[in-house]
Amino acid sequence: MASSQPAQAIAYFDEITFYLTSGTFSPGDSVSTTFTFGAKPGVDLSAFEFELSWDNALATPFASGPGSVAAWAAALATKGSVSVDYSGAQLIKGQWTADPLGGVGSLISTDYSNPVKAVFSFEASPTLNIPFVVRIELTNIKNAAGELMDTGSGFYNFGTLSPVPEPGIWLSMAGGLAAIAALRRPRRSSGNVAQRLG
């Protein structure tokens, strides 16, 4: 008689916080988006994979230092093993697994009071004068017991980073608004004035 294998336990996230912030930039400067991920009740993670992508080649992610994926990977590496793949165009893939010998200290808490946070920074080309979108997706998320977390479909989020209009554009806009306001100002006719005076 063949024995049946137990079904893999599935845990469900409850009340997820998962987002990238939006922001503004001046063409030629840097801009950042903050990734925040938390769950209630608190869930400790033992593994996950991620994909960070952006939709404009004129935006270049920081290669190293604060705000780079490399810096985030280095922080994750203090709790386990990390691999990062930079070979895709406008796409960075990575995965993290807790150190099995590290005990509870190698797990990542995602409690609302202590959410996971990371800053991702980009250099904007001087010719980048339209918004671009940064996207992050988490997959193969596992809890402290190593069970696959069922996060439903579409567990990803976007952050839109938009250019600030140059001073000349602001002046043109202000002039246009002033002209519109002048046109909308009610004009008094001489007849009405005479009636009020009479």
LUMZAMAR-457879 format. One record per atom (N, C-alpha, C): residue number from 1; residue in one letter; x, y negated, z. Coordinates in pm, whole numbers, plus 32768, in hexadecimal, padded with zeros to 4 digits. Layout:
BEGIN
(NUM, "A", (X, Y, Z))
...
***
This chain:
BEGIN
(1, "M", (8056, 8076, 8000))
(1, "M", (8000, 8000, 8000))
(1, "M", (805A, 7F85, 8000))
(2, "A", (8047, 7F2E, 7F9E))
(2, "A", (8099, 7EB6, 7F93))
(2, "A", (806D, 7E4E, 7FF8))
(3, "S", (80D1, 7E0C, 8034))
(3, "S", (80AF, 7DA4, 8096))
(3, "S", (80A4, 7D1E, 804D))
(4, "S", (8045, 7CCE, 8078))
(4, "S", (8033, 7C4B, 8038))
(4, "S", (808A, 7BE3, 807D))
(5, "Q", (80BB, 7B85, 802F))
(5, "Q", (810D, 7B19, 8065))
(5, "Q", (80B3, 7AAB, 809C))
(6, "P", (80D7, 7A71, 810C))
(6, "P", (8084, 7A05, 8141))
(6, "P", (8088, 798C, 80E5))
(7, "A", (8019, 7946, 80D9))
(7, "A", (8013, 78CE, 8086))
(7, "A", (8064, 785F, 80C7))
(8, "Q", (80A2, 780C, 8075))
(8, "Q", (80F1, 779E, 80AB))
(8, "Q", (8094, 773A, 80EF))
(9, "A", (80BA, 7712, 8167))
(9, "A", (8068, 76B1, 81AF))
(9, "A", (8073, 7629, 816A))
(10, "I", (8005, 75E6, 815F))
(10, "I", (8002, 7563, 8120))
(10, "I", (7FD7, 74FC, 8189))
(11, "A", (8025, 7493, 8198))
(11, "A", (8001, 7426, 81F2))
(11, "A", (7FD6, 73AF, 819C))
(12, "Y", (7F7C, 735F, 81D3))
(12, "Y", (7F48, 72EE, 8187))
(12, "Y", (7F6F, 726B, 81CB))
(13, "F", (7F9A, 720A, 817C))
(13, "F", (7FB4, 7185, 81B1))
(13, "F", (7F30, 7145, 81D9))
(14, "D", (7F35, 70F0, 823D))
(14, "D", (7EBF, 70A9, 826A))
(14, "D", (7EE5, 7016, 8279))
(15, "E", (7E99, 6FBF, 8237))
(15, "E", (7EAF, 6F2F, 8240))
(15, "E", (7F3F, 6F0A, 821B))
(16, "I", (7F5C, 6F15, 819C))
(16, "I", (7FE4, 6EFD, 816A))
(16, "I", (7FFD, 6E68, 8150))
(17, "T", (8072, 6E3B, 8174))
(17, "T", (80A3, 6DB9, 8149))
(17, "T", (8119, 6DD4, 80ED))
(18, "F", (810D, 6DA3, 8071))
(18, "F", (8173, 6DC4, 800E))
(18, "F", (8170, 6D57, 7FA4))
(19, "Y", (81D3, 6D00, 7FA0))
(19, "Y", (81CD, 6C95, 7F3E))
(19, "Y", (8256, 6C57, 7F24))
(20, "L", (825D, 6C0E, 7EB4))
(20, "L", (82CD, 6BB7, 7E93))
(20, "L", (8298, 6B28, 7E95))
(21, "T", (82E5, 6ACC, 7ECC))
(21, "T", (82B9, 6A41, 7ECF))
(21, "T", (82D1, 69FD, 7E49))
(22, "S", (8281, 6997, 7E2D))
(22, "S", (8296, 6944, 7DB7))
(22, "S", (82F3, 68D1, 7DDC))
(23, "G", (8320, 6886, 7D79))
(23, "G", (837B, 6818, 7D95))
(23, "G", (8390, 67C2, 7D1B))
(24, "T", (83DC, 6756, 7D2D))
(24, "T", (83FA, 66FA, 7CBE))
(24, "T", (8490, 66E8, 7CB1))
(25, "F", (84BA, 66BD, 7C3A))
(25, "F", (8548, 66A9, 7C22))
(25, "F", (855C, 663B, 7BBB))
(26, "S", (85D3, 6602, 7BBA))
(26, "S", (85FC, 65A6, 7B51))
(26, "S", (8651, 65F7, 7AEF))
(27, "P", (8639, 65E8, 7A6D))
(27, "P", (868A, 6634, 7A0C))
(27, "P", (871F, 661F, 7A26))
(28, "G", (8769, 668D, 7A28))
(28, "G", (87F8, 6688, 7A44))
(28, "G", (881A, 66A1, 7AD4))
(29, "D", (87B5, 66A5, 7B2D))
(29, "D", (87CC, 66BE, 7BBB))
(29, "D", (87A3, 674C, 7BE0))
(30, "S", (87B4, 676D, 7C5E))
(30, "S", (878D, 67F1, 7C8F))
(30, "S", (8702, 67EA, 7CCD))
(31, "V", (86C1, 685D, 7CD5))
(31, "V", (863D, 6867, 7D11))
(31, "V", (8630, 68F0, 7D51))
(32, "S", (85E5, 68F8, 7DBE))
(32, "S", (85D9, 6975, 7E08))
(32, "S", (8547, 699A, 7E1E))
(33, "T", (8530, 6A1B, 7E2D))
(33, "T", (84AF, 6A50, 7E55))
(33, "T", (84C7, 6AAE, 7ECB))
(34, "T", (846F, 6AAC, 7F2C))
(34, "T", (847F, 6B00, 7FA3))
(34, "T", (841F, 6B76, 7F9C))
(35, "F", (8456, 6BED, 7FAD))
(35, "F", (8409, 6C69, 7FAE))
(35, "F", (83E7, 6C8B, 803E))
(36, "T", (8367, 6CA0, 805A))
(36, "T", (8339, 6CC6, 80E0))
(36, "T", (82E3, 6D43, 80D5))
(37, "F", (82FE, 6DA2, 812D))
(37, "F", (82B4, 6E20, 812C))
(37, "F", (829B, 6E4D, 81BB))
(38, "G", (821B, 6E59, 81DE))
(38, "G", (81F9, 6E87, 8264))
(38, "G", (817A, 6ED9, 8262))
(39, "A", (8165, 6F29, 82C8))
(39, "A", (80EE, 6F7C, 82D0))
(39, "A", (80BE, 6F83, 8361))
(40, "K", (803D, 6F90, 8372))
(40, "K", (8000, 6F9E, 83F6))
(40, "K", (7FA0, 7013, 83F4))
(41, "P", (7FAB, 7072, 844D))
(41, "P", (800C, 7078, 84BB))
(41, "P", (809B, 708B, 8487))
(42, "G", (80FC, 7072, 84DC))
(42, "G", (8187, 707A, 84B4))
(42, "G", (81AA, 7102, 847A))
(43, "V", (81F0, 70FE, 840B))
(43, "V", (821A, 7179, 83C7))
(43, "V", (82B1, 7174, 83B4))
(44, "D", (82F7, 71D9, 83E2))
(44, "D", (8387, 71E1, 83CB))
(44, "D", (83A0, 722A, 8348))
(45, "L", (83F8, 71F2, 82F7))
(45, "L", (8417, 722D, 8275))
(45, "L", (8499, 727B, 827B))
(46, "S", (849E, 72EB, 8232))
(46, "S", (8518, 7339, 8229))
(46, "S", (854F, 733C, 819B))
(47, "A", (8502, 7309, 813A))
(47, "A", (8532, 7306, 80AF))
(47, "A", (84D3, 72B2, 805A))
(48, "F", (8509, 7278, 7FF1))
(48, "F", (84B6, 7239, 7F8A))
(48, "F", (850E, 721B, 7F11))
(49, "E", (84CC, 7203, 7EA0))
(49, "E", (850E, 71D6, 7E27))
(49, "E", (84D3, 714F, 7E01))
(50, "F", (851F, 70FD, 7DBB))
(50, "F", (84EB, 707B, 7D95))
(50, "F", (8518, 7055, 7D09))
(51, "E", (84CA, 6FFD, 7CCC))
(51, "E", (84ED, 6FC1, 7C4C))
(51, "E", (84D4, 6F2B, 7C58))
(52, "L", (853A, 6EDC, 7C3A))
(52, "L", (852D, 6E4B, 7C37))
(52, "L", (8540, 6E20, 7BA6))
(53, "S", (84E0, 6DD5, 7B71))
(53, "S", (84EA, 6DAB, 7AE4))
(53, "S", (84BE, 6D19, 7AD8))
(54, "W", (84E4, 6CD9, 7A6A))
(54, "W", (84BE, 6C50, 7A4E))
(54, "W", (84AC, 6C43, 79B9))
(55, "D", (8456, 6BE6, 798E))
(55, "D", (842B, 6BE7, 7902))
(55, "D", (846C, 6B7E, 78A9))
(56, "N", (84DE, 6B45, 78D3))
(56, "N", (8521, 6AE4, 787E))
(56, "N", (85B8, 6AF5, 788B))
(57, "A", (85FA, 6B0B, 7819))
(57, "A", (868A, 6B23, 7819))
(57, "A", (86DB, 6AA7, 783E))
(58, "L", (869B, 6A31, 7841))
(58, "L", (86E1, 69B6, 7866))
(58, "L", (86EC, 69A6, 78FE))
(59, "A", (86AF, 6A04, 7947))
(59, "A", (86BE, 6A09, 79D9))
(59, "A", (871B, 6A7E, 79F9))
(60, "T", (8785, 6A62, 7A47))
(60, "T", (87E9, 6AC9, 7A66))
(60, "T", (87F1, 6ADE, 7AFC))
(61, "P", (87DB, 6B58, 7B2D))
(61, "P", (87E2, 6B70, 7BBD))
(61, "P", (8870, 6B5F, 7BF1))
(62, "F", (887B, 6B32, 7C6E))
(62, "F", (88FF, 6B28, 7CAD))
(62, "F", (8942, 6BB1, 7CAA))
(63, "A", (89C0, 6BB4, 7C83))
(63, "A", (8A0A, 6C33, 7C7A))
(63, "A", (8A3A, 6C61, 7D03))
(64, "S", (8A55, 6C03, 7D5D))
(64, "S", (8A89, 6C28, 7DE2))
(64, "S", (8A67, 6BB9, 7E43))
(65, "G", (8A81, 6BD5, 7EC2))
(65, "G", (8A69, 6B71, 7F29))
(65, "G", (89D7, 6B67, 7F53))
(66, "P", (89B8, 6B08, 7FAC))
(66, "P", (892E, 6AF8, 7FDC))
(66, "P", (88CD, 6AE3, 7F67))
(67, "G", (885C, 6B28, 7F6D))
(67, "G", (87F9, 6B1C, 7F04))
(67, "G", (8809, 6B7F, 7E92))
(68, "S", (8871, 6BD0, 7E96))
(68, "S", (8885, 6C34, 7E2C))
(68, "S", (884C, 6CBB, 7E56))
(69, "V", (8829, 6D0B, 7DF2))
(69, "V", (87FD, 6D94, 7E10))
(69, "V", (8870, 6DE1, 7E51))
(70, "A", (88EC, 6DC0, 7E2B))
(70, "A", (8960, 6E02, 7E67))
(70, "A", (8966, 6DEA, 7EFD))
(71, "A", (8944, 6D6F, 7F28))
(71, "A", (8945, 6D50, 7FB7))
(71, "A", (88D7, 6D9D, 7FFF))
(72, "W", (8861, 6DA8, 7FBF))
(72, "W", (87F5, 6DF6, 7FFB))
(72, "W", (881C, 6E89, 8004))
(73, "A", (885C, 6EBD, 7F9A))
(73, "A", (8888, 6F48, 7F9B))
(73, "A", (88EF, 6F60, 800A))
(74, "A", (8947, 6EFF, 801F))
(74, "A", (89AB, 6F0D, 8089))
(74, "A", (8969, 6F12, 8113))
(75, "A", (88FE, 6EC3, 8125))
(75, "A", (88B5, 6EC6, 81A4))
(75, "A", (886F, 6F4C, 81B6))
(76, "L", (8835, 6F81, 814B))
(76, "L", (87F4, 7003, 8152))
(76, "L", (8859, 7072, 816D))
(77, "A", (88D3, 7061, 813A))
(77, "A", (893A, 70C8, 8149))
(77, "A", (8963, 70DD, 81DA))
(78, "T", (8947, 707B, 8231))
(78, "T", (8968, 708D, 82BF))
(78, "T", (890C, 70F3, 82FF))
(79, "K", (889E, 7116, 82BC))
(79, "K", (883E, 7176, 82F3))
(79, "K", (8836, 71F8, 82A4))
(80, "G", (8880, 7203, 8237))
(80, "G", (8878, 727D, 81E8))
(80, "G", (88C4, 7270, 8166))
(81, "S", (889C, 72BF, 8104))
(81, "S", (88E1, 72BD, 8083))
(81, "S", (8890, 726D, 801D))
(82, "V", (88D7, 721F, 7FCC))
(82, "V", (8898, 71C9, 7F69))
(82, "V", (88DA, 71DE, 7EE2))
(83, "S", (888C, 71DD, 7E79))
(83, "S", (88C2, 71D9, 7DF1))
(83, "S", (8877, 716E, 7DA4))
(84, "V", (88BF, 7122, 7D52))
(84, "V", (8883, 70B6, 7D05))
(84, "V", (88B0, 70C3, 7C74))
(85, "D", (8851, 70B3, 7C19))
(85, "D", (886B, 70BF, 7B8A))
(85, "D", (8850, 7039, 7B46))
(86, "Y", (88B9, 6FFB, 7B0E))
(86, "Y", (88AD, 6F78, 7ACD))
(86, "Y", (88AD, 6F85, 7A34))
(87, "S", (889E, 6FFD, 79FF))
(87, "S", (88B0, 7012, 796F))
(87, "S", (883B, 6FE3, 791A))
(88, "G", (87C7, 6FCD, 7956))
(88, "G", (8753, 6FA4, 7905))
(88, "G", (8753, 6F0F, 78E8))
(89, "A", (8716, 6EE8, 787A))
(89, "A", (8709, 6E5B, 7858))
(89, "A", (869A, 6E1E, 78AD))
(90, "Q", (86BD, 6DB7, 78FA))
(90, "Q", (865F, 6D74, 7954))
(90, "Q", (8618, 6DD6, 79B1))
(91, "L", (8665, 6E38, 79DF))
(91, "L", (862F, 6E9D, 7A39))
(91, "L", (869E, 6ED3, 7A93))
(92, "I", (8683, 6ED7, 7B15))
(92, "I", (86E0, 6F13, 7B75))
(92, "I", (8693, 6F80, 7BBF))
(93, "K", (86C7, 6FFA, 7BB9))
(93, "K", (8688, 706A, 7BFF))
(93, "K", (86DE, 7091, 7C77))
(94, "G", (869E, 70C6, 7CDC))
(94, "G", (86EA, 70F4, 7D4F))
(94, "G", (869C, 7156, 7DA2))
(95, "Q", (86E5, 719E, 7DF9))
(95, "Q", (86A2, 71F7, 7E56))
(95, "Q", (86F0, 71FA, 7ED9))
(96, "W", (86A6, 7211, 7F43))
(96, "W", (86E1, 7216, 7FC9))
(96, "W", (86AB, 728F, 8014))
(97, "T", (8702, 72D3, 805D))
(97, "T", (86DC, 7344, 80B1))
(97, "T", (8720, 7335, 8137))
(98, "A", (86D4, 7343, 81A3))
(98, "A", (870C, 7335, 8229))
(98, "A", (8776, 739E, 8244))
(99, "D", (87D6, 737B, 8296))
(99, "D", (883D, 73D9, 82C2))
(99, "D", (87FB, 7441, 831D))
(100, "P", (87F7, 74C0, 82F2))
(100, "P", (87B0, 7525, 8343))
(100, "P", (87EF, 753A, 83CC))
(101, "L", (886F, 7515, 83DA))
(101, "L", (88B1, 7525, 845D))
(101, "L", (88A8, 74A6, 84B0))
(102, "G", (886A, 743F, 8477))
(102, "G", (8863, 73BF, 84BD))
(102, "G", (87F0, 73B3, 851F))
(103, "G", (8798, 7417, 851E))
(103, "G", (8727, 7414, 8579))
(103, "G", (86CA, 73A0, 855C))
(104, "V", (8681, 7376, 85C3))
(104, "V", (8620, 730A, 85B4))
(104, "V", (8662, 728A, 8584))
(105, "G", (86E0, 7275, 85A9))
(105, "G", (8726, 71FB, 8585))
(105, "G", (873B, 71EA, 84F0))
(106, "S", (872D, 7255, 84A3))
(106, "S", (8742, 7249, 8412))
(106, "S", (86BF, 7233, 83C7))
(107, "L", (864F, 7238, 840E))
(107, "L", (85CE, 7220, 83CD))
(107, "L", (85B8, 7189, 83BF))
(108, "I", (855F, 7163, 8364))
(108, "I", (853D, 70D6, 8351))
(108, "I", (84AE, 70C0, 8380))
(109, "S", (849F, 7067, 83E2))
(109, "S", (841B, 7045, 8414))
(109, "S", (83D8, 6FE1, 83B8))
(110, "T", (8357, 6FF5, 839E))
(110, "T", (830E, 6F98, 8349))
(110, "T", (829A, 6F58, 8396))
(111, "D", (82A5, 6F57, 841A))
(111, "D", (823A, 6F1E, 846B))
(111, "D", (8228, 6E8A, 844A))
(112, "Y", (81AA, 6E5B, 8453))
(112, "Y", (818F, 6DCD, 8437))
(112, "Y", (81E8, 6D70, 8488))
(113, "S", (8208, 6D99, 8504))
(113, "S", (825A, 6D43, 8559))
(113, "S", (82ED, 6D46, 8530))
(114, "N", (8312, 6DA6, 84DB))
(114, "N", (839C, 6DB2, 84AF))
(114, "N", (839F, 6DE2, 841E))
(115, "P", (8369, 6D92, 83C0))
(115, "P", (835F, 6DC1, 8335))
(115, "P", (83E7, 6DC6, 82F2))
(116, "V", (83EF, 6E15, 8289))
(116, "V", (8466, 6E19, 8235))
(116, "V", (8468, 6D97, 81E3))
(117, "K", (84DC, 6D55, 81DF))
(117, "K", (84E7, 6CDB, 8190))
(117, "K", (856A, 6CDC, 8143))
(118, "A", (8565, 6CA6, 80CB))
(118, "A", (85DD, 6C96, 807A))
(118, "A", (85CA, 6C1E, 8020))
(119, "V", (8635, 6BD3, 8009))
(119, "V", (8631, 6B60, 7FAF))
(119, "V", (8677, 6B85, 7F2E))
(120, "F", (8635, 6B6D, 7EBD))
(120, "F", (8670, 6B87, 7E3A))
(120, "F", (867E, 6B01, 7DF2))
(121, "S", (86F9, 6ADE, 7DCE))
(121, "S", (8716, 6A5C, 7D91))
(121, "S", (873F, 6A6A, 7CFF))
(122, "F", (871C, 6A04, 7CB1))
(122, "F", (873A, 6A02, 7C22))
(122, "F", (8777, 697D, 7BFB))
(123, "E", (87D1, 6982, 7B99))
(123, "E", (8804, 6908, 7B5A))
(123, "E", (87AC, 68ED, 7AE0))
(124, "A", (8777, 6874, 7AD7))
(124, "A", (8723, 684E, 7A65))
(124, "A", (8778, 6805, 79FF))
(125, "S", (8776, 6833, 7984))
(125, "S", (87BF, 67F0, 7918))
(125, "S", (878D, 6760, 7908))
(126, "P", (87E4, 6704, 78E1))
(126, "P", (87B8, 667A, 78C7))
(126, "P", (874A, 6671, 785E))
(127, "T", (873F, 66D7, 780A))
(127, "T", (86D8, 66D5, 77A1))
(127, "T", (8656, 671D, 77CD))
(128, "L", (8655, 6751, 7848))
(128, "L", (85DD, 6796, 7878))
(128, "L", (857B, 672E, 78B0))
(129, "N", (8515, 670E, 7862))
(129, "N", (84B6, 66A6, 788B))
(129, "N", (8426, 66DA, 788F))
(130, "I", (8417, 675D, 789D))
(130, "I", (8394, 679A, 78AD))
(130, "I", (8398, 67F6, 7927))
(131, "P", (8325, 6815, 7962))
(131, "P", (8324, 6871, 79D5))
(131, "P", (8354, 68FC, 79AD))
(132, "F", (8390, 6942, 7A0D))
(132, "F", (83AC, 69D0, 79F7))
(132, "F", (837A, 6A1D, 7A70))
(133, "V", (835F, 6A9D, 7A59))
(133, "V", (8320, 6AF1, 7ABE))
(133, "V", (8381, 6B5C, 7AED))
(134, "V", (838C, 6B6C, 7B70))
(134, "V", (83DC, 6BD6, 7BAD))
(134, "V", (837B, 6C3E, 7BE3))
(135, "R", (839B, 6CBE, 7BCD))
(135, "R", (8342, 6D2B, 7BF6))
(135, "R", (8391, 6D91, 7C47))
(136, "I", (8356, 6DC2, 7CB2))
(136, "I", (8395, 6E2E, 7CFD))
(136, "I", (832F, 6E9F, 7D10))
(137, "E", (8361, 6F19, 7D06))
(137, "E", (830B, 6F8F, 7D18))
(137, "E", (8352, 6FF2, 7D72))
(138, "L", (8309, 702B, 7DD0))
(138, "L", (833E, 7095, 7E26))
(138, "L", (82FA, 7119, 7E02))
(139, "T", (8348, 7183, 7DFA))
(139, "T", (8312, 7208, 7DDD))
(139, "T", (8357, 726F, 7E36))
(140, "N", (831E, 72E6, 7E39))
(140, "N", (8355, 7356, 7E87))
(140, "N", (8377, 732C, 7F16))
(141, "I", (8319, 72E7, 7F54))
(141, "I", (832B, 72B9, 7FDD))
(141, "I", (830E, 732D, 803D))
(142, "K", (8369, 7341, 809A))
(142, "K", (8358, 73AD, 80FC))
(142, "K", (835D, 7377, 818A))
(143, "N", (830A, 73B2, 81DF))
(143, "N", (8305, 7385, 826A))
(143, "N", (8372, 73CA, 82BD))
(144, "A", (836E, 73B5, 8340))
(144, "A", (83D8, 73E9, 8398))
(144, "A", (83E2, 7480, 8394))
(145, "A", (8372, 74C3, 8377))
(145, "A", (8372, 7555, 8370))
(145, "A", (839B, 7589, 82E8))
(146, "G", (83BB, 752F, 828C))
(146, "G", (83E1, 7559, 8206))
(146, "G", (836B, 7577, 81AD))
(147, "E", (82F2, 7552, 81DA))
(147, "E", (827A, 756A, 818B))
(147, "E", (8266, 74F8, 8129))
(148, "L", (823D, 751B, 80B1))
(148, "L", (8224, 74B8, 804A))
(148, "L", (81AC, 7462, 8071))
(149, "M", (81BF, 73DF, 806C))
(149, "M", (8153, 7383, 808D))
(149, "M", (80FD, 736C, 8011))
(150, "D", (807D, 737A, 801E))
(150, "D", (8022, 7360, 7FB0))
(150, "D", (7FFA, 72CD, 7FB6))
(151, "T", (802E, 727E, 7F5C))
(151, "T", (8011, 71EF, 7F5C))
(151, "T", (7FA9, 71CA, 7EF5))
(152, "G", (7F69, 722C, 7EB9))
(152, "G", (7F08, 720F, 7E51))
(152, "G", (7F50, 71EA, 7DD0))
(153, "S", (7F0A, 71A8, 7D76))
(153, "S", (7F46, 7185, 7CF6))
(153, "S", (7F73, 70F3, 7CF6))
(154, "G", (7FD5, 70D6, 7CA4))
(154, "G", (8001, 704D, 7C91))
(154, "G", (803E, 700E, 7D0B))
(155, "F", (809C, 7053, 7D4E))
(155, "F", (80DA, 701B, 7DC7))
(155, "F", (814E, 6FC2, 7D9D))
(156, "Y", (812B, 6F4B, 7D6B))
(156, "Y", (8190, 6EEB, 7D40))
(156, "Y", (8158, 6E5F, 7D54))
(157, "N", (81AD, 6DFC, 7D48))
(157, "N", (8181, 6D73, 7D58))
(157, "N", (81D7, 6D17, 7D04))
(158, "F", (81A3, 6C9E, 7CE9))
(158, "F", (81E6, 6C3D, 7C94))
(158, "F", (8201, 6BBB, 7CE0))
(159, "G", (8267, 6B74, 7CB8))
(159, "G", (8280, 6AEC, 7CE4))
(159, "G", (829F, 6A98, 7C6A))
(160, "T", (825B, 6A25, 7C5C))
(160, "T", (8271, 69CD, 7BE9))
(160, "T", (82CB, 6959, 7C12))
(161, "L", (8336, 6944, 7BC8))
(161, "L", (8395, 68D9, 7BE2))
(161, "L", (838A, 6874, 7B70))
(162, "S", (8366, 67F9, 7B92))
(162, "S", (8343, 6795, 7B2C))
(162, "S", (83A3, 671E, 7B2F))
(163, "P", (83C1, 66E7, 7AB8))
(163, "P", (8419, 6672, 7AB2))
(163, "P", (83D3, 65F4, 7AE2))
(164, "V", (841E, 659D, 7B22))
(164, "V", (83EA, 651A, 7B4B))
(164, "V", (83FC, 64BB, 7AD5))
(165, "P", (8395, 646F, 7AAF))
(165, "P", (83A5, 6411, 7A3F))
(165, "P", (8416, 63AE, 7A59))
(166, "E", (845E, 6389, 79F1))
(166, "E", (84CB, 6329, 79FF))
(166, "E", (8491, 629F, 7A1C))
(167, "P", (84E1, 6242, 7A59))
(167, "P", (84AF, 61BD, 7A7C))
(167, "P", (846D, 6174, 7A09))
(168, "G", (84A5, 6180, 798F))
(168, "G", (8469, 613D, 791C))
(168, "G", (83DD, 616E, 7900))
(169, "I", (83C8, 61F0, 7914))
(169, "I", (8342, 6229, 78FE))
(169, "I", (82E2, 61F4, 7968))
(170, "W", (8312, 61EB, 79E6))
(170, "W", (82BE, 61B5, 7A51))
(170, "W", (8293, 6126, 7A30))
(171, "L", (82F2, 60D3, 79FE))
(171, "L", (82D2, 6049, 79DC))
(171, "L", (826A, 6042, 796B))
(172, "S", (827A, 6098, 7907))
(172, "S", (821A, 609C, 789A))
(172, "S", (8190, 60C4, 78CC))
(173, "M", (818C, 6127, 7926))
(173, "M", (810C, 6153, 795D))
(173, "M", (80CB, 60E3, 79AE))
(174, "A", (811D, 609D, 7A00))
(174, "A", (80E8, 6030, 7A52))
(174, "A", (80B1, 5FC1, 79FA))
(175, "G", (80FA, 5FA0, 798D))
(175, "G", (80CB, 5F39, 7931))
(175, "G", (8049, 5F60, 78EF))
(176, "G", (803F, 5FDF, 78C8))
(176, "G", (7FC3, 6010, 788A))
(176, "G", (7F4E, 6009, 78E9))
(177, "L", (7F64, 602F, 7968))
(177, "L", (7EF9, 602A, 79CB))
(177, "L", (7ECD, 5F9B, 79E4))
(178, "A", (7F2F, 5F3E, 79E9))
(178, "A", (7F0D, 5EB1, 79FE))
(178, "A", (7EB9, 5E7C, 798A))
(179, "A", (7EDC, 5EA4, 790D))
(179, "A", (7E90, 5E78, 7899))
(179, "A", (7E01, 5EAE, 789D))
(180, "I", (7DF2, 5F2C, 78C6))
(180, "I", (7D6C, 5F68, 78D0))
(180, "I", (7D1A, 5F1F, 793A))
(181, "A", (7D5B, 5EFF, 79AC))
(181, "A", (7D14, 5EB9, 7A17))
(181, "A", (7CE6, 5E30, 79E8))
(182, "A", (7D3B, 5DEB, 799B))
(182, "A", (7D15, 5D66, 7968))
(182, "A", (7C9E, 5D6F, 7909))
(183, "L", (7C9B, 5DD6, 78B7))
(183, "L", (7C2C, 5DE6, 7859))
(183, "L", (7BA9, 5E07, 78A0))
(184, "R", (7BB4, 5E4B, 7911))
(184, "R", (7B3C, 5E75, 795A))
(184, "R", (7B06, 5E06, 79B4))
(185, "R", (7B54, 5D99, 79C8))
(185, "R", (7B28, 5D2D, 7A21))
(185, "R", (7AAF, 5CE8, 79E2))
(186, "P", (7A41, 5CD8, 7A2D))
(186, "P", (79C9, 5C98, 79F4))
(186, "P", (79E4, 5C06, 79D2))
(187, "R", (79B3, 5BDD, 795D))
(187, "R", (79C3, 5B52, 7931))
(187, "R", (7943, 5B04, 7951))
(188, "R", (7956, 5A8A, 7980))
(188, "R", (78E2, 5A35, 799F))
(188, "R", (78C3, 59DD, 7927))
(189, "S", (7846, 59D9, 78FE))
(189, "S", (7820, 5980, 7890))
(189, "S", (77FB, 58F8, 78C7))
(190, "S", (7809, 588F, 7876))
(190, "S", (77EC, 5806, 78A2))
(190, "S", (7759, 57F8, 78C8))
(191, "G", (7702, 5846, 7884))
(191, "G", (7674, 583F, 78A3))
(191, "G", (7657, 586D, 7930))
(192, "N", (7695, 58D8, 7959))
(192, "N", (767F, 590D, 79E0))
(192, "N", (76AF, 58A9, 7A47))
(193, "V", (7721, 5868, 7A2A))
(193, "V", (7758, 5807, 7A88))
(193, "V", (76F7, 5792, 7A97))
(194, "A", (76BF, 5765, 7A26))
(194, "A", (765F, 56F5, 7A2A))
(194, "A", (75E4, 5719, 7A7B))
(195, "Q", (75B4, 5795, 7A6B))
(195, "Q", (753D, 57BE, 7AB6))
(195, "Q", (7559, 57C0, 7B4C))
(196, "R", (75D0, 57EC, 7B72))
(196, "R", (75EF, 57F2, 7C01))
(196, "R", (75FF, 5766, 7C3A))
(197, "L", (7632, 5708, 7BE9))
(197, "L", (7646, 5681, 7C19))
(197, "L", (75C2, 5633, 7C20))
(198, "G", (7562, 565E, 7BCE))
(198, "G", (74E5, 5613, 7BC6))
(198, "G", (7487, 562A, 7C34))
***
